[in-house]
Amino acid sequence: MKKICSALCIFAGLAMAQPYGRPPRGEVFERTQIDLARAGQHSYDRRRIAKAQREVGDFQRKLSYGRFSHRDLDRAIGATDDVVRRASIPPADRDILFRDLEGMRAFRAYRR
């Protein structure tokens, strides 16, 4: 019984440590697209949001083909940052997009 409990504790510890050891991946861009679409439903500043969706989508499409470009990533981050700072969106959507920005910046820092 003691061995089973010890093994279970070790397994649980490894399972909990898993997310911190993984490098950032491309899912952040899918989540950003979804969050931008939701923000677009609650805002009149659809031009900025559409630009951010286009830039994030362009980067995401190129990344799916294995073509990574720092310039395209910087454009996606800049357009999303523009939405967060300038668009008239609700505070909850702004907070969510800010977290997405942090994820995109972490992806950029990892890929440098």
Buried (B, 14 or more C-beta within 10 A) or exposed (E): EEEEEEEEEEEEEEEEEEEEEEEBEEEBBEBBBEBBEBBBEEBEBEEBBBBBBBBBBBBBEBBEEEEEEEEBBBBBBEBBBBBBEEBEBEEEBBEBBBEBBEBBBEBBEEEE
